[in-house]
Amino acid sequence: MRKPIRSTLEELINENKKELLNDPSAIEKIEEKLDDRKAKEVYVSDSQEKE
């Protein structure tokens, strides 16, 4: 029995990038998550400065 061919981490990352670039809805979800995360960071840093 042959061993399955293993992909390197770099190959897997490149495959994922290609898939994401061809999927506009996935890109939109990622952008929303990044926007939310950035908004939370700004909110947290603003409230810490006020204290």
Backbone as CSV, one residue per row, in Angstrom:
resi,resn,N_x,N_y,N_z,CA_x,CA_y,CA_z,C_x,C_y,C_z
1,MET,0.835,-1.180,0.000,0.000,0.000,0.000,0.883,1.248,0.000
2,ARG,0.525,2.186,-0.846,1.307,3.420,-0.932,0.880,4.409,0.131
3,LYS,1.841,5.207,0.568,1.532,6.266,1.519,0.892,7.424,0.752
4,PRO,-0.087,8.068,1.363,-0.662,9.244,0.682,0.373,10.367,0.615
5,ILE,0.313,11.115,-0.454,1.242,12.222,-0.627,0.834,13.347,0.312
6,ARG,1.776,13.803,1.110,1.499,14.890,2.043,1.871,16.214,1.409
7,SER,1.015,17.180,1.587,1.308,18.528,1.120,2.080,19.258,2.209
8,THR,2.919,20.169,1.779,3.618,20.982,2.766,2.672,22.072,3.248
9,LEU,3.013,22.686,4.356,2.186,23.759,4.900,2.064,24.894,3.884
10,GLU,3.151,25.202,3.234,3.137,26.285,2.244,2.185,25.980,1.093
11,GLU,2.163,24.724,0.635,1.251,24.333,-0.437,-0.201,24.455,0.011
12,LEU,-0.479,24.043,1.233,-1.847,24.144,1.757,-2.280,25.601,1.873
13,ILE,-1.371,26.448,2.339,-1.687,27.871,2.464,-1.977,28.469,1.095
14,ASN,-1.170,28.136,0.121,-1.388,28.661,-1.230,-2.714,28.189,-1.820
15,GLU,-3.068,26.917,-1.569,-4.363,26.406,-2.042,-5.509,27.192,-1.406
16,ASN,-5.411,27.432,-0.101,-6.460,28.176,0.603,-6.569,29.593,0.063
17,LYS,-5.440,30.227,-0.204,-5.460,31.580,-0.750,-6.174,31.612,-2.093
18,LYS,-5.871,30.638,-2.957,-6.516,30.586,-4.276,-8.026,30.419,-4.136
19,GLU,-8.430,29.527,-3.225,-9.860,29.300,-3.014,-10.542,30.563,-2.502
20,LEU,-9.908,31.246,-1.565,-10.496,32.466,-1.009,-10.600,33.569,-2.053
21,LEU,-9.587,33.700,-2.882,-9.612,34.744,-3.904,-10.740,34.527,-4.910
22,ASN,-11.172,33.277,-5.068,-12.261,32.968,-5.987,-13.625,32.942,-5.307
23,ASP,-13.679,33.291,-4.019,-14.930,33.249,-3.267,-15.186,34.609,-2.603
24,PRO,-15.900,35.503,-3.318,-16.135,36.851,-2.787,-16.876,36.873,-1.446
25,SER,-17.780,35.938,-1.216,-18.522,35.942,0.048,-17.589,35.607,1.218
26,ALA,-16.624,34.739,0.999,-15.669,34.407,2.054,-14.792,35.615,2.367
27,ILE,-14.387,36.331,1.340,-13.568,37.532,1.537,-14.353,38.562,2.337
28,GLU,-15.628,38.709,2.020,-16.472,39.670,2.724,-16.596,39.312,4.212
29,LYS,-16.772,38.014,4.503,-16.869,37.573,5.900,-15.580,37.882,6.657
30,ILE,-14.446,37.629,6.018,-13.157,37.891,6.661,-12.994,39.382,6.931
31,GLU,-13.379,40.211,5.953,-13.276,41.657,6.133,-14.156,42.135,7.284
32,GLU,-15.368,41.580,7.396,-16.268,41.955,8.492,-15.653,41.583,9.843
33,LYS,-15.071,40.376,9.928,-14.446,39.955,11.180,-13.288,40.876,11.544
34,LEU,-12.484,41.243,10.543,-11.361,42.141,10.812,-11.848,43.513,11.261
35,ASP,-12.905,44.009,10.615,-13.471,45.306,11.009,-13.989,45.254,12.450
36,ASP,-14.700,44.183,12.791,-15.219,44.035,14.155,-14.079,43.980,15.169
37,ARG,-13.060,43.214,14.843,-11.924,43.080,15.756,-11.228,44.430,15.947
38,LYS,-11.056,45.170,14.861,-10.401,46.476,14.949,-11.257,47.446,15.754
39,ALA,-12.576,47.406,15.556,-13.473,48.282,16.299,-13.392,47.979,17.798
40,LYS,-13.306,46.710,18.163,-13.190,46.339,19.567,-11.866,46.823,20.147
41,GLU,-10.791,46.707,19.367,-9.485,47.172,19.838,-9.514,48.673,20.108
42,VAL,-10.127,49.421,19.219,-10.208,50.871,19.379,-11.054,51.197,20.598
43,TYR,-12.174,50.499,20.771,-13.059,50.736,21.907,-12.336,50.441,23.217
44,VAL,-11.620,49.324,23.267,-10.911,48.939,24.482,-9.815,49.943,24.783
45,SER,-9.047,50.349,23.795,-7.956,51.289,24.056,-8.510,52.659,24.438
46,ASP,-9.652,53.074,23.881,-10.266,54.359,24.253,-10.746,54.322,25.705
47,SER,-11.367,53.216,26.130,-11.873,53.147,27.493,-10.739,53.047,28.497
48,GLN,-9.627,52.447,28.118,-8.490,52.370,29.027,-7.838,53.741,29.200
49,GLU,-7.836,54.543,28.157,-7.248,55.873,28.239,-8.068,56.793,29.151
50,LYS,-9.394,56.582,29.188,-10.269,57.428,29.993,-10.105,57.151,31.488
51,GLU,-9.668,55.951,31.834,-9.535,55.584,33.256,-8.373,56.211,33.908
